[in-house]
Amino acid sequence: MLRPSMSEIELQRVADYIWEIPAKGGMRVPARVFASETLLAGIRQDATLRQLRNTTYLPGIYPYACALPDAHQGYGFPVGGVAAIDAEDGVISPGSIGFDINCGVRLCRTNLKYDDLHGQEQQLVNQLFAAVPTGLGVGSIAGTLSADELDQVARLGMRWALERGYATEDDLAHCEDEGVRPGADPTCVSPEAKARGRKQLGSLGSGNHFLEVQRVAEIFDEQTARQYGLQRDQLVIMIHCGSRGYGHQICSDYLKRVAHEHRRLLAELPDRELAAAPVNSPAGQDYYQAMNCAINFAWCNRQLIMHAAREVFSTIFGKRWDRLGMTLLYDVAHNIGKRETHLIAGAQREVYVHRKGATRAFPAGRAELPPAYRQVGQPVLIPGSMGTGSYVLKGQASSLELTFGSTAHGAGRVMSRRQAKRQWQADELQRELKRQGIYVRGRSKATIAEEAPGAYKDLDEVVRVSDELGIGARVAKLVPICNIKG
């Protein structure tokens, strides 16, 4: 039995890489941590375990709350957390889904090899940086949208991009939910959120968001890699961002409304950051519909960034982007709440799965997967830091048994942004990365410093544990070449 140094929370080993906090006091269910002892040592250093335990107080949660291998402290609910909550008698919790709704990742293939790029890395990173707005505040590939246009984005998601020439039908066919989340109602979105979203569609933002040109460095599963269209030394493009100020404001608005309208429920929870509303209450339903608007905005946002990247590649390599094989492999959401059916305690149950900093990892056969991957299994995209590489995994059946069809979403931080800025200087970090063949451009030196590779967990270990648990099988490892960020 282990005791975290910063709390009295007990952890009992259930199996290899599975630890449990037994249900005590007001806990409705136990909580489980999926991690190696190495990763657990990092998880114990912040409030992750306390936040995970607090999550078990949410009405309707079952059979346990989850923390994935990359888990770390978040707002109320740990990043790298998953909770399945009854779809009729449970609650929905905006903070347990996250501020950056549908922060997610997409991967674009090319038919280029690393040798095709060699010597042009600096030119490519500079042109990508010029083409894609980055950083805090205003910046948009689409320009300032009218109020009606923004509402259409919220309803149509990637279909809006398709209708305007930013996307193809093939792009939609290779995206989670085919790029359109039903049940989006823009009337549930505040004027403040709309004002922020109108000027930010097609922008990276700041923090850990990035566009990265990568090389396929290792293949672990040759058959699946072929099915995903990946081969060694191939150039690919990874895009990591979300719903920008639009989604952030939606979360902020509903945290306040839920806390106000459901004060009695809030008083029963150990942390007001877990503020929740019954799923069938007006606040709960309005939030769900507003959240779906932000989900659609985020998918459209990443699509426009990919469109800009396609144009840059076309300019650099002197061919149309389709001749360069620039097709979407997949796009996955991280901060999201979905109504799904899962086998729980021997019965099929409808639940709202809250995934905060967690990636859906469905195996072959799930009806929710787009036809392109229904017989193969879902691609899972796990980004690393700008110096360490990223992974492509495949969804596995064990994820349904253990984590409600979920796996890790990245490396997970081990150091605060403030600490990272004290420890690393951006200029020296850029020079060191360039010596390694990695070209980085950022809108802010502070962002580059706070995203230093040393500020994150060991991604190789996170992925190894996911693979060993069967919640995501390794397919390929990708290493960075060019990276732009806010």
KENUBA-415282 format. One record per residue (C-alpha): x, y, z. Coordinates in nm, 4 decimals. Example, Ala and Ser with C-alpha at 12.3 -4.5 7.8 and 13.67 -1.06 7.14 Angstrom:
2
> east | north | up
> 1.2300 | -0.4500 | 0.7800
> 1.3670 | -0.1060 | 0.7140
//
This chain:
486
> east | north | up
> 0.0000 | 0.0000 | 0.0000
> 0.1287 | 0.3489 | -0.0943
> 0.0527 | 0.6754 | 0.0744
> 0.0991 | 0.9959 | -0.1270
> 0.3380 | 1.2277 | 0.0474
> 0.1002 | 1.5232 | 0.0221
> -0.2161 | 1.3517 | 0.1505
> -0.3499 | 1.0656 | 0.3553
> -0.5187 | 0.9048 | 0.0577
> -0.4622 | 0.5297 | 0.0518
> -0.3841 | 0.3432 | -0.2683
> -0.4260 | -0.0316 | -0.2986
> -0.2776 | -0.2333 | -0.5841
> -0.5535 | -0.4106 | -0.7808
> -0.3346 | -0.5496 | -1.0616
> -0.0285 | -0.4513 | -1.2597
> -0.0565 | -0.0763 | -1.3291
> -0.3970 | -0.0521 | -1.1568
> -0.4323 | 0.1174 | -0.8170
> -0.7513 | 0.1875 | -0.6251
> -0.8657 | 0.4427 | -0.3704
> -1.1288 | 0.2518 | -0.1692
> -1.4707 | 0.4133 | -0.1276
> -1.4912 | 0.5776 | 0.2141
> -1.6940 | 0.8532 | 0.3734
> -1.8973 | 1.0387 | 0.1124
> -1.7387 | 0.8612 | -0.1833
> -2.0110 | 0.6974 | -0.3940
> -1.7645 | 0.4635 | -0.5709
> -1.3923 | 0.3835 | -0.5588
> -1.1383 | 0.5633 | -0.7773
> -0.8738 | 0.3959 | -0.9939
> -0.5336 | 0.5112 | -1.1122
> -0.3812 | 0.3448 | -1.4193
> -0.0065 | 0.3984 | -1.3918
> 0.3322 | 0.2395 | -1.3351
> 0.5103 | 0.3061 | -1.0079
> 0.7353 | 0.5505 | -1.1935
> 0.4382 | 0.7517 | -1.3193
> 0.2578 | 0.7182 | -0.9882
> 0.5493 | 0.8841 | -0.8109
> 0.4829 | 1.1961 | -1.0197
> 0.1066 | 1.1766 | -0.9777
> 0.1544 | 1.1738 | -0.5997
> 0.3316 | 1.5089 | -0.6034
> 0.0292 | 1.7302 | -0.6712
> -0.3449 | 1.7272 | -0.5971
> -0.4353 | 1.4643 | -0.8593
> -0.5339 | 1.1924 | -0.6107
> -0.7393 | 1.4277 | -0.3970
> -0.9182 | 1.5609 | -0.7052
> -0.9806 | 1.2073 | -0.8292
> -1.1276 | 1.1066 | -0.4946
> -1.3484 | 1.4190 | -0.4935
> -1.4873 | 1.3229 | -0.8336
> -1.6437 | 1.0117 | -0.6819
> -1.8896 | 1.2368 | -0.4925
> -2.0700 | 1.3271 | -0.8167
> -2.4234 | 1.1827 | -0.8235
> -2.4722 | 0.9009 | -1.0743
> -2.1051 | 0.8104 | -1.1141
> -2.0177 | 0.4417 | -1.1566
> -1.8431 | 0.2041 | -1.1130
> -1.5287 | 0.4115 | -1.0393
> -1.3529 | 0.7327 | -1.1404
> -1.0374 | 0.6951 | -1.3529
> -0.7002 | 0.8653 | -1.3712
> -0.4990 | 0.7700 | -1.6785
> -0.1189 | 0.7319 | -1.7005
> -0.0640 | 1.0997 | -1.7886
> -0.2861 | 1.2348 | -1.5072
> -0.1986 | 1.5577 | -1.3290
> -0.3742 | 1.8253 | -1.1280
> -0.6416 | 2.0235 | -1.3081
> -0.9436 | 2.2422 | -1.2340
> -1.1483 | 2.0370 | -0.9863
> -1.1149 | 1.7189 | -1.1928
> -0.7668 | 1.5927 | -1.2815
> -0.6381 | 1.6286 | -1.6367
> -0.6165 | 1.2720 | -1.7619
> -0.9431 | 1.1890 | -1.5832
> -1.2504 | 0.9938 | -1.6951
> -1.5900 | 0.9572 | -1.5282
> -1.9007 | 0.7732 | -1.6515
> -2.2184 | 0.9251 | -1.5065
> -2.5731 | 0.7942 | -1.5446
> -2.7472 | 0.9585 | -1.8404
> -3.0867 | 0.9862 | -1.6672
> -3.0259 | 1.0213 | -1.2947
> -2.6732 | 1.1630 | -1.2941
> -2.5146 | 1.5030 | -1.3445
> -2.3016 | 1.6859 | -1.5969
> -2.0034 | 1.8841 | -1.4708
> -1.8477 | 2.1556 | -1.6923
> -1.5219 | 2.1637 | -1.4955
> -1.4918 | 1.7866 | -1.5331
> -1.4912 | 1.8288 | -1.9113
> -1.2619 | 2.1295 | -1.9189
> -1.2332 | 2.4914 | -2.0261
> -1.0820 | 2.4227 | -2.3688
> -1.3726 | 2.2159 | -2.4965
> -1.2618 | 1.9704 | -2.7673
> -0.8997 | 2.0538 | -2.7304
> -0.7798 | 1.7761 | -2.9578
> -0.5309 | 1.6500 | -3.2123
> -0.5350 | 1.5727 | -3.5828
> -0.2737 | 1.4082 | -3.8013
> -0.2325 | 1.4845 | -4.1716
> -0.0408 | 1.2388 | -4.3892
> 0.1827 | 1.3272 | -4.6840
> 0.3575 | 1.1186 | -4.9504
> 0.6827 | 1.3040 | -4.8746
> 0.9903 | 1.1568 | -4.7092
> 1.2260 | 1.3343 | -4.4720
> 1.4905 | 1.3634 | -4.7454
> 1.2413 | 1.5662 | -4.9509
> 1.2404 | 1.8338 | -4.6801
> 1.6047 | 1.8289 | -4.5736
> 1.7607 | 2.1757 | -4.6099
> 1.4244 | 2.3536 | -4.6241
> 1.3281 | 2.3154 | -4.2560
> 1.3819 | 2.6812 | -4.1667
> 1.1858 | 2.8009 | -4.4684
> 0.8997 | 2.5663 | -4.3843
> 0.8758 | 2.6634 | -4.0179
> 0.8856 | 3.0340 | -4.1095
> 0.6105 | 3.0010 | -4.3708
> 0.3883 | 2.7952 | -4.1423
> 0.4366 | 3.0521 | -3.8669
> 0.3369 | 3.3295 | -4.1090
> 0.0304 | 3.1391 | -4.2352
> -0.1248 | 3.0253 | -3.9062
> -0.2240 | 3.2807 | -3.6396
> -0.0744 | 3.1924 | -3.3013
> -0.0802 | 3.3319 | -2.9487
> -0.3365 | 3.4896 | -2.7202
> -0.6190 | 3.7096 | -2.8431
> -0.7307 | 3.7764 | -3.1985
> -0.6174 | 3.5928 | -3.5083
> -0.8152 | 3.3980 | -3.7660
> -0.7605 | 3.2263 | -4.0986
> -1.1311 | 3.2800 | -4.1710
> -1.1312 | 3.6513 | -4.0807
> -1.3984 | 3.7990 | -3.8557
> -1.7188 | 3.5973 | -3.8895
> -2.0651 | 3.7451 | -3.8808
> -2.2896 | 3.6333 | -3.5971
> -2.4854 | 3.4133 | -3.8387
> -2.1701 | 3.2545 | -3.9798
> -2.0434 | 3.1700 | -3.6333
> -2.3747 | 3.0046 | -3.5483
> -2.3477 | 2.7999 | -3.8675
> -1.9988 | 2.6854 | -3.7633
> -2.1450 | 2.5844 | -3.4263
> -2.4201 | 2.3781 | -3.5907
> -2.2331 | 2.2358 | -3.8899
> -1.8758 | 2.1868 | -3.7680
> -1.6543 | 2.0658 | -4.0527
> -1.9494 | 2.0743 | -4.2941
> -1.9211 | 2.4542 | -4.2756
> -1.5571 | 2.4215 | -4.3860
> -1.6562 | 2.1774 | -4.6616
> -1.9140 | 2.4189 | -4.8017
> -1.6512 | 2.6950 | -4.8203
> -1.3711 | 2.4962 | -4.9788
> -1.1584 | 2.4458 | -4.6678
> -1.2319 | 2.0717 | -4.6442
> -1.3154 | 1.7651 | -4.8499
> -1.5632 | 1.4843 | -4.7942
> -1.2626 | 1.2605 | -4.7249
> -1.1584 | 1.4922 | -4.4397
> -1.4975 | 1.4480 | -4.2747
> -1.4851 | 1.0718 | -4.3239
> -1.1620 | 1.0559 | -4.1204
> -1.2675 | 1.2644 | -3.8200
> -1.4277 | 1.1624 | -3.4900
> -1.8053 | 1.2000 | -3.5323
> -1.7224 | 1.2811 | -3.8969
> -1.6564 | 1.6371 | -3.7874
> -2.0109 | 1.7256 | -3.6797
> -2.1489 | 1.6786 | -3.3296
> -2.5326 | 1.6717 | -3.3252
> -2.7291 | 1.8486 | -3.0561
> -2.5581 | 2.1862 | -3.0884
> -2.7755 | 2.4911 | -3.0183
> -2.6103 | 2.8344 | -3.0561
> -2.8933 | 3.0002 | -2.8626
> -2.7386 | 2.8415 | -2.5535
> -2.4105 | 3.0285 | -2.6122
> -2.3600 | 3.3692 | -2.4515
> -2.2905 | 3.6904 | -2.6480
> -1.9499 | 3.7069 | -2.4732
> -1.8504 | 3.3642 | -2.6036
> -1.9694 | 3.4528 | -2.9528
> -1.7745 | 3.7792 | -2.9490
> -1.4562 | 3.5861 | -2.8711
> -1.5214 | 3.3119 | -3.1257
> -1.5991 | 3.5417 | -3.4196
> -1.2334 | 3.6497 | -3.4444
> -1.0522 | 3.3246 | -3.3674
> -1.1629 | 3.0550 | -3.6135
> -0.8475 | 2.9093 | -3.7634
> -0.5895 | 2.9898 | -3.4949
> -0.3605 | 2.7926 | -3.2655
> -0.3795 | 2.9980 | -2.9495
> -0.1069 | 2.9630 | -2.6881
> 0.0125 | 2.7262 | -2.4167
> 0.0767 | 2.3687 | -2.5263
> -0.1022 | 2.4080 | -2.8595
> 0.1096 | 2.3582 | -3.1688
> 0.1446 | 2.2670 | -3.5330
> 0.4314 | 2.0246 | -3.5839
> 0.5851 | 1.8648 | -3.8921
> 0.7016 | 1.5180 | -3.7914
> 0.8823 | 1.2156 | -3.9293
> 0.7574 | 0.8599 | -3.8763
> 1.0552 | 0.7220 | -3.6849
> 0.9355 | 0.3770 | -3.5727
> 0.6648 | 0.1313 | -3.6740
> 0.5469 | -0.1137 | -3.4073
> 0.2512 | -0.2702 | -3.5923
> 0.3182 | -0.2990 | -3.9654
> -0.0325 | -0.4136 | -4.0616
> -0.2141 | -0.1384 | -3.8758
> 0.0365 | 0.1204 | -3.9952
> -0.0440 | 0.0220 | -4.3553
> -0.4149 | 0.0490 | -4.2829
> -0.3545 | 0.3949 | -4.1361
> -0.1401 | 0.4949 | -4.4359
> 0.1850 | 0.5304 | -4.2389
> 0.5367 | 0.4204 | -4.3300
> 0.8844 | 0.4809 | -4.1954
> 1.0468 | 0.8222 | -4.2730
> 0.7173 | 0.9633 | -4.3989
> 0.6424 | 1.3303 | -4.3223
> 0.3209 | 1.3976 | -4.1312
> 0.1689 | 1.7087 | -3.9741
> 0.0190 | 1.7118 | -3.6240
> -0.2129 | 1.9910 | -3.5101
> -0.3032 | 2.0340 | -3.1419
> -0.5533 | 2.3031 | -3.0418
> -0.9142 | 2.3481 | -2.9358
> -1.2124 | 2.5837 | -2.9285
> -1.0124 | 2.8914 | -2.8253
> -1.1924 | 3.1706 | -2.6347
> -1.5304 | 3.0471 | -2.7595
> -1.5120 | 2.7201 | -2.5667
> -1.3350 | 2.8751 | -2.2668
> -1.6108 | 3.1320 | -2.2255
> -1.8824 | 2.8663 | -2.2572
> -1.7238 | 2.6686 | -1.9748
> -1.6850 | 2.9822 | -1.7587
> -2.0443 | 3.0879 | -1.8189
> -2.1912 | 2.7510 | -1.7257
> -1.9705 | 2.7000 | -1.4214
> -2.1259 | 3.0186 | -1.2795
> -2.4795 | 2.9274 | -1.3837
> -2.4591 | 2.5708 | -1.2551
> -2.3123 | 2.6825 | -0.9220
> -2.5911 | 2.9398 | -0.8836
> -2.8885 | 2.7267 | -0.9912
> -2.7787 | 2.4108 | -0.8091
> -2.6384 | 2.5460 | -0.4845
> -2.7774 | 2.2557 | -0.2811
> -2.5976 | 2.0023 | -0.4991
> -2.2797 | 2.2094 | -0.4866
> -2.2915 | 2.2084 | -0.1066
> -2.2751 | 1.8273 | -0.1139
> -1.9525 | 1.8245 | -0.3169
> -1.6045 | 1.8546 | -0.1594
> -1.4833 | 2.1072 | -0.4199
> -1.6881 | 2.3852 | -0.5775
> -1.4803 | 2.3466 | -0.8959
> -1.6807 | 2.0251 | -0.9509
> -2.0049 | 2.2264 | -0.9791
> -2.2592 | 2.0087 | -1.1588
> -2.6182 | 2.0129 | -1.2768
> -2.8594 | 1.7208 | -1.3110
> -2.8344 | 1.6083 | -1.6718
> -3.2016 | 1.6691 | -1.7430
> -3.2189 | 2.0098 | -1.5742
> -3.2388 | 2.3262 | -1.7886
> -2.8807 | 2.4191 | -1.6939
> -2.7556 | 2.0678 | -1.7679
> -2.9225 | 2.0474 | -2.1084
> -2.8262 | 2.4017 | -2.2065
> -2.4640 | 2.3339 | -2.1172
> -2.4623 | 2.0118 | -2.3194
> -2.5951 | 2.1924 | -2.6269
> -2.3489 | 2.4813 | -2.5829
> -2.0641 | 2.2331 | -2.5340
> -2.1553 | 2.0674 | -2.8653
> -2.1283 | 2.4098 | -3.0305
> -1.7730 | 2.4418 | -2.8986
> -1.6923 | 2.0866 | -3.0123
> -1.7984 | 2.1761 | -3.3668
> -1.6051 | 2.5048 | -3.3535
> -1.2883 | 2.3192 | -3.2518
> -1.3121 | 2.0637 | -3.5332
> -1.3626 | 2.3459 | -3.7814
> -1.0725 | 2.5358 | -3.6231
> -0.8302 | 2.2467 | -3.6737
> -0.9606 | 2.1952 | -4.0279
> -0.8815 | 2.5543 | -4.1264
> -0.5307 | 2.5232 | -3.9815
> -0.4767 | 2.2045 | -4.1831
> -0.5994 | 2.3881 | -4.4933
> -0.3375 | 2.6594 | -4.4334
> -0.0668 | 2.3950 | -4.3860
> -0.1683 | 2.2314 | -4.7141
> -0.1241 | 2.5628 | -4.8950
> 0.2197 | 2.6204 | -4.7403
> 0.3367 | 2.2732 | -4.8418
> 0.2039 | 2.3321 | -5.1921
> 0.4112 | 2.6510 | -5.2163
> 0.7305 | 2.4957 | -5.0783
> 0.7163 | 2.1764 | -5.2838
> 0.5628 | 2.3197 | -5.6007
> 0.2695 | 2.0779 | -5.6208
> -0.0981 | 2.0864 | -5.5332
> -0.1591 | 1.9537 | -5.1825
> -0.3577 | 1.6562 | -5.3076
> -0.0609 | 1.5568 | -5.5283
> 0.1464 | 1.5635 | -5.2082
> -0.0881 | 1.3069 | -5.0509
> -0.1968 | 1.5474 | -4.7750
> -0.4948 | 1.3530 | -4.6427
> -0.6356 | 1.3447 | -4.2923
> -0.5495 | 1.0303 | -4.0971
> -0.7750 | 1.1153 | -3.8009
> -0.8862 | 1.3858 | -3.5584
> -0.9568 | 1.3049 | -3.1923
> -1.1125 | 1.5127 | -2.9146
> -0.9736 | 1.5429 | -2.5620
> -1.1919 | 1.7631 | -2.3385
> -1.5381 | 1.6344 | -2.4172
> -1.8541 | 1.4864 | -2.2708
> -2.0451 | 1.2247 | -2.4688
> -2.3538 | 1.0149 | -2.4185
> -2.2425 | 0.6566 | -2.4798
> -2.3472 | 0.3005 | -2.3980
> -2.1075 | 0.0908 | -2.1890
> -2.1231 | -0.2474 | -2.0201
> -2.1100 | -0.1661 | -1.6490
> -2.1638 | -0.4229 | -1.3726
> -2.3044 | -0.6694 | -1.6253
> -2.5595 | -0.4320 | -1.7788
> -2.5591 | -0.1998 | -2.0787
> -2.5941 | 0.1515 | -1.9415
> -2.6363 | 0.4933 | -2.1002
> -2.3810 | 0.7284 | -1.9462
> -2.2308 | 1.0696 | -2.0032
> -1.8598 | 0.9956 | -2.0286
> -1.6601 | 1.2956 | -1.9080
> -1.3151 | 1.2829 | -2.0698
> -1.0875 | 1.5601 | -1.9486
> -0.7451 | 1.5388 | -2.1043
> -0.8391 | 1.1887 | -2.2196
> -0.8678 | 1.0358 | -2.5660
> -1.1442 | 0.8049 | -2.6812
> -0.9840 | 0.4720 | -2.7789
> -1.2581 | 0.2524 | -2.9246
> -1.1727 | -0.0891 | -3.0718
> -1.2912 | -0.2208 | -3.4062
> -1.6630 | -0.2833 | -3.4249
> -1.7951 | 0.0165 | -3.2311
> -2.0744 | 0.1814 | -3.4266
> -1.9533 | 0.5297 | -3.3264
> -1.6376 | 0.4913 | -3.5349
> -1.6463 | 0.6355 | -3.8871
> -1.6695 | 0.3667 | -4.1576
> -1.3061 | 0.4308 | -4.2525
> -1.1896 | 0.2731 | -3.9249
> -1.4852 | 0.0676 | -3.8023
> -1.3218 | -0.2613 | -3.9028
> -0.9694 | -0.1576 | -3.8033
> -0.9997 | 0.0204 | -3.4722
> -0.9767 | 0.3859 | -3.3890
> -0.6503 | 0.5725 | -3.4419
> -0.5383 | 0.7312 | -3.1144
> -0.3093 | 1.0342 | -3.1421
> -0.0885 | 1.1106 | -2.8409
> 0.1203 | 1.4275 | -2.8729
> 0.4427 | 1.4759 | -2.6825
> 0.6486 | 1.7855 | -2.6149
> 0.8286 | 1.9712 | -2.8927
> 1.1490 | 1.7793 | -2.8228
> 1.0397 | 1.4245 | -2.7497
> 0.8068 | 1.2925 | -3.0183
> 0.4472 | 1.1711 | -3.0387
> 0.2650 | 0.8410 | -3.0918
> -0.0102 | 0.6827 | -3.2955
> -0.1920 | 0.4047 | -3.1095
> -0.4937 | 0.1882 | -3.1897
> -0.8023 | 0.1499 | -2.9731
> -0.8314 | -0.1813 | -2.7913
> -1.1154 | -0.3854 | -2.6380
> -0.9573 | -0.3608 | -2.2925
> -1.0212 | 0.0127 | -2.2937
> -1.3951 | -0.0623 | -2.2863
> -1.3480 | -0.2948 | -1.9897
> -1.1177 | -0.0664 | -1.7906
> -1.1590 | 0.2990 | -1.8851
> -1.4908 | 0.3412 | -2.0718
> -1.3086 | 0.3362 | -2.4059
> -1.0417 | 0.5916 | -2.3104
> -0.6658 | 0.6305 | -2.2924
> -0.4078 | 0.9001 | -2.2222
> -0.3978 | 1.2218 | -2.4268
> -0.0311 | 1.3206 | -2.3943
> 0.2685 | 1.3210 | -2.1661
> 0.1116 | 1.5236 | -1.8858
> 0.2957 | 1.8004 | -1.7038
> 0.5322 | 1.7384 | -1.4136
> 0.6240 | 2.1045 | -1.3721
> 0.4134 | 2.4199 | -1.3618
> 0.4502 | 2.6756 | -1.6382
> 0.5922 | 2.9231 | -1.3883
> 0.8583 | 2.6752 | -1.2775
> 0.9490 | 2.5935 | -1.6380
> 0.9983 | 2.9611 | -1.7228
> 1.2332 | 2.9941 | -1.4275
> 1.4349 | 2.6901 | -1.5308
> 1.4699 | 2.7382 | -1.9076
> 1.5561 | 3.0305 | -2.1341
> 1.3690 | 3.0325 | -2.4646
> 1.6649 | 3.1364 | -2.6823
> 1.8945 | 2.8661 | -2.5470
> 1.6157 | 2.6085 | -2.5699
> 1.5580 | 2.6950 | -2.9374
> 1.9301 | 2.6662 | -3.0098
> 1.9521 | 2.3298 | -2.8356
> 1.6505 | 2.1955 | -3.0240
> 1.7945 | 2.3191 | -3.3529
> 2.1141 | 2.1262 | -3.2796
> 1.8889 | 1.8214 | -3.2562
> 1.7321 | 1.9025 | -3.5949
> 1.4121 | 2.0547 | -3.4501
> 1.3143 | 2.4023 | -3.5710
> 1.0812 | 2.5963 | -3.3381
> 0.9002 | 2.9289 | -3.3832
> 0.6805 | 3.0816 | -3.1144
> 0.4837 | 3.4028 | -3.0740
> 0.6143 | 3.4345 | -2.7204
> 0.9464 | 3.3400 | -2.5623
> 0.7585 | 3.2632 | -2.2428
> 0.5504 | 2.9995 | -2.4219
> 0.8604 | 2.8296 | -2.5609
> 1.0197 | 2.8173 | -2.2148
> 0.7092 | 2.6866 | -2.0383
> 0.6714 | 2.4112 | -2.2987
> 1.0265 | 2.2791 | -2.2535
> 1.0463 | 1.8992 | -2.2922
> 1.1663 | 1.8662 | -1.9323
> 0.8370 | 2.0082 | -1.8038
> 0.6541 | 1.6908 | -1.9092
> 0.6316 | 1.3286 | -1.8033
> 0.8143 | 1.0571 | -1.9938
> 0.5810 | 1.0008 | -2.2910
> 0.7473 | 0.6684 | -2.3734
> 0.6490 | 0.5424 | -2.0273
> 0.2931 | 0.6758 | -2.0589
> 0.2526 | 0.4937 | -2.3905
> 0.4221 | 0.1772 | -2.2657
> 0.1749 | 0.1528 | -1.9771
> -0.1208 | 0.2229 | -2.2087
> 0.0015 | -0.0547 | -2.4374
> 0.0590 | -0.3000 | -2.1496
> -0.2878 | -0.2321 | -2.0078
> -0.4464 | -0.2790 | -2.3505
> -0.6074 | 0.0673 | -2.3526
> -0.4086 | 0.1703 | -2.6603
> -0.1757 | -0.0453 | -2.8726
> 0.1382 | 0.1158 | -3.0163
> 0.1373 | 0.1606 | -3.3939
> 0.4021 | 0.4245 | -3.4690
> 0.6299 | 0.6814 | -3.3090
> 0.6684 | 1.0266 | -3.4659
> 0.9579 | 1.2658 | -3.4024
> 0.9485 | 1.6450 | -3.4490
> 1.1160 | 1.8430 | -3.7240
> 0.9372 | 2.1821 | -3.7347
> 0.7154 | 2.3237 | -3.4603
> 0.5150 | 2.6458 | -3.4358
> 0.3314 | 2.7569 | -3.1229
> 0.1806 | 3.0633 | -2.9573
//
